[in-house]
Amino acid sequence: MTSPDGVDLPHRQPAPAHVRKATLADVDQLTEVHTLARTAYYTAAGGLDPADPSLSSPEAYAERRAAWANAVTSPQRFTVAAVLDGRIVGCAAMGPAAAGHVNPAHIGQLHQIHVLPDCWSRGIGGLLHDAFVTYLRRTGRSGGVLEAWERNDRGQRFYAARGWQADGHSRPGPGDTRYRYFQLTL
């Protein structure tokens, strides 16, 4: 990089992202991250139309916003935001397992994890995942559970690289598909 007066300047790396506890003031940004990430993986990987009401309707957006407000204020959930250069670029919500086939006293659930598509492959998801593992250890849980849309190959590769394994359980998903459950043992 060269300054206006022709002096060579060292290349500056962007500041690394950091993860912090999310607050009510973050809810709009958390909802936006969720909406953009969800739209990207449902349309790119799964062939859903970006105009699908579950992705683009004001009602669906309002439901996502209410869910994030609940996650931030719930005493049962722990919600974090990944911040890069002053903006929220990722988020995750975690808490005791809600999946009916595991014991919430021993297993935590990664309820949501999202990263803005323009920040994929930059380590943001890994930081959010690390926050979940820290949550499991801090709460004395021996493992975690999550669900991933069966067509979200990118997400499933991300989880597999971190030790998650399909546990054989699933539930219905959009477009005649399934959400598959995965478990992680610490």
C-alpha positions, 0 to 999 in steps of 0.5 A, a space after each residue: 500500500 502506498 500513501 498519497 505522497 508515495 511512501 510505502 506503508 505496511 499492509 494493515 490487517 483488519 482487527 480480529 473479530 471478538 465475541 461478546 454477550 449480546 444485549 437487547 440493543 443488538 436484536 435488530 442486528 442479530 435478526 439481520 445476520 440471521 435473515 441474511 445467513 438463512 436466506 443464503 444457505 436456503 437459496 444457494 444450497 437448497 434451491 428455495 426461492 428467495 421470495 419464499 415467505 418463510 425467508 422474506 415476509 415481514 411476518 417471518 422477519 418479525 418472528 425471527 426478531 421476537 425470537 432473538 429478543 427472547 433469546 437475549 432476555 431469557 435466563 435459560 439462554 446465553 446469546 453472543 454476538 461476533 463483532 468485527 470492525 464495530 459491526 455484528 457479523 455473527 451470532 449464536 444462541 445456546 442453552 439447555 437442550 430442548 431436543 426431546 431425545 437428550 437430557 438437558 441436565 447434561 447436554 446443552 443445545 446450540 439453538 442458533 449460529 449464523 454468520 453474515 455470508 460476506 464473512 464466511 470462511 474468516 473464522 467467525 463461525 469458529 469463534 462462535 462455536 468456541 463460545 458454545 464449547 465454553 458455555 458447555 464447560 462453564 455449565 458442567 455439561 458433557 456435550 451438545 446437540 444441534 440441528 442442521 438442515 439436511 441440504 446445508 452441506 456447508 454447515 454440516 462440514 463445519 460441524 463435522 470438522 469440530 467433532 459433531 456426529 449425526 445422532 439419527 434423529 430428525 424433524 421436518 424442515 422446509 420444502 419436504 426436507 428434514 432437520 438432522 440432529 448432531 451431537 458433540 461429546 466433550 
